[in-house]
């Protein structure tokens, strides 16, 4: 899910707070910049353009959601 890049998705084998929502039948999405392969590693980093793209997607989602 990113502006101009097409969507993609899949499962992951990590524990996230979304589990609390799922336990109560509330669907949840984990979304953010960077590579899950290097997340929480000693040398974790995220490119600035990925943070900017993530901010655009979240801003667009928020505007659409709040507009109803």
N, C-alpha and C positions, 0 to 999 in steps of 0.2 A: 504494500500500500504506500505509494509515494507519487508525488506529482510528476506526471509525464513519464513514468517508468513502468506503468502497469502494476498490477497487484500480484502478490504471491503469498503463500502461506504454508504452514505446515505445523506439525507437532514439535515438541521439544522435550527433552528428558531432564528437566530441571524443576526444582520446586519454586513456585512464585506465589505471591499473595492472592493471585486469582483463584487459587485452590479454595480459599474461604468462600468466595462468591459461588464457585461451581458446586460446592457442597450444599448450597441452598437453592440450586436450580437457576442461578443467575449466570448467563453467559458472560465471558470476559475475554478480552483480547490483550495480549502482551505486545507492545509496540515501542520501538525506540531506535535510535541511531546506532551504528556500529555493527560489529560482527559478534554473534553469540559465541563463536569459537574462541575469541580472545577476551570475552567478558570475565571480569573478576580475576584476571591473570596479573602476575607481578608487573608486567609492562602494558597494562590496559590503556588504550587511547582511542579517541574517536575523531575523525576528520571534521573540520569546521563546516564544510559544505554538507555533510550528513546531518549535523545538528541543525543547520539552517533549513534543510529540506524537511526534517522532522517537525520543526516549529511551524513551517507552512502547512503541513498536513494536519497537525493538531489544531492550528488556527482555523483552517477551512472546516474541519469536522465540527469544531465548537460553534462556529457561525451557523452552519447548517442545522446542527442539533438544537440550538437555542431559537432558531427561526421556526422550528416546528416542522 
